[in-house]
Amino acid sequence: MELTDDIIKVYDEKSEAWKFVKKDKGLKQLTLVEDTLSRFGLLKNEIRVYLYLARSGEKKAAEIAEAISLHRTETYRILRDLEKKGIVFSAFEKPLKFTAVRMEKAMELLIEAQKMKIKLLEKEKVGLVELWLSIPQPKVEDSRKEIFQILEGEQQMIIKANDLLKKTKTELKIFAPGEYLAQLYHSDFTDNLERSSKKIDIKLLTDDSLKGKFFLEKMKSSNHDYRMVNIKNLPCFIISDKKELLIVIQKSDEQQDSNDRKKAKVVALWTNYDAFVETMEVLFSKLDETEKRAQEIHVSAT
């Protein structure tokens, strides 16, 4: 039988067989929940087990295994791992039955676990650096080379943008279309930008879009030069002290997943290649001039 887009195959507990039903109306929302839980360190099958329990209530391991098509031994192992993480507990019955901790509490526990990992890594960092410095280091010529670095993912892009901001001594130029400006705004980058306002000159341009206008209004500051330009289809880029450049491109994957959601892929290029940096400097200046000319036309028309 060929399944249509709105029909899925599920296990039927009453008849101990499979049946075909319409997709859950909340399937897209569930997919978003799964994506979020995966960022907290849960594996794919751990998420499946937890969400099944969270939605269906108390269940035996055998029932869970059948419902989500997992081997029973694998299901038991996953349940024990989830118990160790504190988001599943079992009742003292025979056979054992398992229950999921409610979602809000599970999220709190997973977040706390991530915080503890970060604290441990911070403590280990000091010892690791000291150990490394105690090892005799070969002499390396300290000469400037033109290099580049490819980064993948929004998180890596934000980290690199913050790194550029931290190293900037005099001037930072940012062109961020609305979509990228939203990403920067919802991270700690714009807060760091505000804190740097008294130390460096900051110019920020965004496109003439509803999203660009919305976030620019939220970020307005007397210490910065924030403006909009009438331009489309340009990537986000950041120039630091006319020496370093970060270009960010976000594109949708050609393939769609089972829920017809396009996957956005963020790719960034960092470089100190002089010719490349100078080219983007010229582009930024042209964008800046375009905005000024638009203002002049508007003034003369009124």
Buried (B, 14 or more C-beta within 10 A) or exposed (E): EEEEEEEBEBBEEEEEEEEEEEBEEEBEEBBEBBEEBEEBEBEEBBBBBBBBBBEEEEBBBEBBBBBBEBEEEEBBBBBEBBBEBBBBEBEEEEEEBBBBBEBEEBBEBBEEBEEEEEEEEEEEEEEEEEEEEEEEEEEEEEEEEEEEEEBEEBEBBBBBBBBBBEEBEEEBBBBBBBBBBBBBBEBEBBEEBBEBEEEBBBBBBBBBBEBBBBBBEEBEEEEBEBBBBEBEEEBBBBBBBBBBBBBBBBEEEEEEEEEEBEEEEBBBBBBBBEEBBEEBBEBBEEBBEBBEEBEEEEEEEE
